[in-house]
Amino acid sequence: MIKKFFTTFIFTLLLLFSSPVYSLDTSSINLEKYTKKISNKFTRTYCNTTKFGISYEGALAFAIGETNKEFKNNKLNKLIDYSLLKNSIVNDLENNCQVYDFAISNLDNLKFN
């Protein structure tokens, strides 16, 4: 009888004083801001590199390398929609650098771990 009472008492205390654990909540707004930040970084790097006279292939390789290096360890990388990111980069290149013939397939190496 005493054993049942103590067991019930301990379980009651555990239930009353336990704190809930919530999963990591990532809002779509944070993910959109992060995607835009990646897009802006790539666009700035690519535009600046081509303005220094480096070839388009060299500028592409440099921009991909620098962008990968900066954003490789972020926890939001698992949630990125790469098709939206690539489209955002192409749109930013058209709007900011006046590069109109940039193919989306050039961004296949832009992957984050």
PEQUI-V204423 format. One record per pair of residues at least 12 apart in sequence whose ideal C-beta (glycine too) atoms are under 7 Angstrom apart, sorted by the first residue. I is the first residue (numbers start at 0). J is the second residue. Records with the same first field share a line. If there is no record, write none. Layout:
# PEQUI-V204423
I=J + J
This chain:
# PEQUI-V204423
25=75 + 78
30=75 + 78
33=75
34=79 + 83 + 84 + 87
35=87
37=66 + 70 + 84
38=84 + 87 + 88 + 91
39=91
40=66 + 69
41=62 + 66 + 88
42=88 + 91 + 92 + 95 + 96
44=61 + 62 + 65 + 66
45=58 + 59 + 62 + 92 + 96
46=95 + 96
48=61 + 62
59=105
63=108 + 109
66=109
67=109 + 111
70=111
71=111 + 112
76=111 + 112
79=111
85=103 + 106
88=106
89=101 + 103
